[in-house]
Amino acid sequence: MKKSFWLFIIIAVLLVVFSVQNAFEVSVNLFFYEVRLSMAVLLIITFLLGLLVGAIYGYAKRNKRTAKKKESEKHESENQVNEEQ
């Protein structure tokens, strides 16, 4: 299996252990709202949001690279056709 998968598993386990040890209630202020929730829940939500942002960034970067590669291949094939004529 990939190293990134095992790294993810280790980080997730550490997050769960840390969350259980910090299960007290905290107050979170977001703009005009104040929410009270468990530190464990807050940490898990923050972790999941980080995963989501990272996945979106990776997906966008991969698509951009793929588009550049396809465009490069298209120009190369056009150049080969022009050279043959």
Secondary structure, 3 states (H helix, E strand, C coil): CCHHHHHHHHHHHHHHHHHHHCCCEEEEEECCEEEEEEHHHHHHHHHHHHHHHHHHHHHHHHHHHHHHHHHHHHHHHHHHHHHHC
